[in-house]
Amino acid sequence: MGFDVRLNKSVGQIISDAGINNNARIFAAAEATRFMDDYVPMNTGALAQSAEVSVQDGKGKVFYSKPYAAICYYGENRKFSQEKHQKATAFWDRAMMQVSGFELVKDVENFIKGGR
């Protein structure tokens, strides 16, 4: 028997509801980056290392600054080598959230509650 886990709130909504400052937004974006790392296609590691976190429009943002980042991110029909990152895929944020979204939310909740 299988089941789906669905989060009632996104990380952003939890932060917003709690009236959290930019430190929590940066933390959430940095944690998301850490969780996404295994899903980012890797040859030399430059793409994953180019991740920049910031706060824009009241939200934590992750931006990959390599010129080819969008090609890799939207590369649905591309075959990514999984020699260095076995989980490498397009839309790596979505893939990460399916597997680690609950853990990410818990980490952000702990940060907000002062557990980190």
N, C-alpha and C positions, 0 to 999 in steps of 0.2 A: 504494500500500500504506500503510495507516495503522497506528498503534500507540498504545497507552495507556502513559502513564508513571505508575507507582504508587510512592509513597514507602514504603520499608520501615518507617520510623518517622515518627511525628508530631513536630512541633517540641517539644511537651511531653515526649515520650518521650526525645528527644535530650538535652534539658536535664536531665531526671531521671537518665538513665543517666550523665551526666557529673558528677552531684553539684553542679550549678550553683546559685548563690545567686539572691536575688531581683532583682539587677541584670539578670541574663540574662532572667529572666521578664518584667521590665518592658520590656526591649529587644525581646523577641519580640512582646509585645502592641503596642508602639508601631510596630514594623515592619509587623505585620499591619494595623494601623489605616491606615498610610500606603498599603499596597497596596490596601486595601479602598476607599479614598476615591473612586476613579473609578466604583465600583459602587453607592455609596450614592445613592439618589434625591436630586435636588437641585432646589430652587426658589430659596430664599434662601441656602442653604449652612449654615443653622443646625443641621440634623441632623448633618451630617458634623463640624461644629465642636464638637458636644456630646460627642464621643467622649472617654471617660475611661479611662485604663489603670490597672490596679492588680494586686496579687497577692492572691488569695483561695484558701484551701485548697491552697496550694502551686502554684498555676497562675496564669499571666498571664491577665488578663481585660480585655476591652474592653466598655465599657458606654456606650450612647448614651442620654443623659439626657433628651432631649425626650419629652414625654408621648405623642407620636404615633409614636415610634420602632418600637414593636412592630407597629403597623398597617402601617407601611412594610415592615418586615422580613418579616412573614408575608404580605404582600399579593400572593400568587401570582396572583390574578385581576385585579390592578390594572394599568392601563396607565400606566407612568411616563414622563414626558416625558424625552426623551433629547437635548433641546436643549442642556443644560448639561453633562450627564454621559451620553455616548453608551452607556456600558455599564450604566446604572442598571437595577437589578433587585431583586426580593425575594431573600432569602437571599444577600445580597451576600458573605458570608464564604465560602460554598461556591463561588460563581462565581469569586471571586478565587483560591481555592486551585486550581481547575481550570486556571487560566491561569498563575498566578504562584507556586504552592505550592513548586515546586522552588527558585526564586530566594529565597523567604522562608527556606526551610530552610538554604540556603547562607549567607545573611546571618547567621542565628543561629549557625551553625557557625563562621563567621569571627569573630563576636563572642566566642564561647566560647574560641576558640583565640587570642584577643588580636589579631586582625587589624583591629579597629576601635578 
